Amino acid sequence: MKKFVMFYDKDKEVEWLNRMAQDGYAMTDFFAGLYTFEPCEKGEWQYQIDIGNGFFKVKKEYADFMEEMGIEIVKCWGPWVVLRRKASEGDFELFSDVDSRIAQYKKILILFKVVTAVELLCLIYEVYAGFEGVRIAWPCALAAAAFAVVFFNIIIKTKNILAELRERKGEVTDIKRSKNISPAITAGLLLNSANLLAADYIPFPFRVVLLVAALGLLIYGAMETAMRKK
């Protein structure tokens, strides 16, 4: 069985994989949002996701350590490593103490800061190309802006989790809890991007409808974001 799902939250992805395992489907492969499952006994496996020490692969010492712990490496995708262990061996927790969780979320924060910086550079390049007359650049710029919003939200959530973990340790933090940017903004940017890409293939009236819908999402998203920050 295959399922296409896009996750930008590691914890939600882990919860979903474990729910699938509880329902009798074990994740065995992954490629760009496409998950492959095979039947298993209900609740046979427990899953976790880690940041590895490589990119699309892990070093031998990492793999050997996981094998010694009875943990199977299911898939390496970018910096992420999907792991699983038999549920019969007890609760599967990679980071059971606060300090190790803080260390992991610091790594996640650095990762997405780098990714966001790259996305912003792509956005600047596409805007420049658009002003230079490259037609495809404008829809690409809108898509880059949409993904930048997604990555900003991940950074905000990670910072909030880190602040919570530090407070749990008893540390005094002056970090203010930030509110996420509305996902309606991402949807509006992507819809407008798709509208521009399909300009030569859809009737003009339909393009106007899509444009109005995209602008409506952007306005709603901006208002929702402003309300969250009050």
Sequence and secondary structure as in RCSB ss.txt:
>XXXX:A:sequence
MKKFVMFYDKDKEVEWLNRMAQDGYAMTDFFAGLYTFEPCEKGEWQYQIDIGNGFFKVKKEYADFMEEMGIEIVK
CWGPWVVLRRKASEGDFELFSDVDSRIAQYKKILILFKVVTAVELLCLIYEVYAGFEGVRIAWPCALAAAAFAVV
FFNIIIKTKNILAELRERKGEVTDIKRSKNISPAITAGLLLNSANLLAADYIPFPFRVVLLVAALGLLIYGAMET
AMRKK
>XXXX:A:secstr
 EEE   S HHHHHHHHHHHHHTTEEEEEEETTEEEEEE  TT EEEEEEE SSSSS  HHHHHHHHHTT EEEE
EETTEEEEEEEGGG    S  SHHHHHHHHHHHHHHHHHHHHHHHHHHHHHHHHHHTT TTHHHHHHHHHHHHHH
HHHHHHHHHHHHHHHHHHTT            HHHHHHHHHHHHHHHTTTTS HHHHHHHHHHHHHHHHHHHHHH
HHHT 
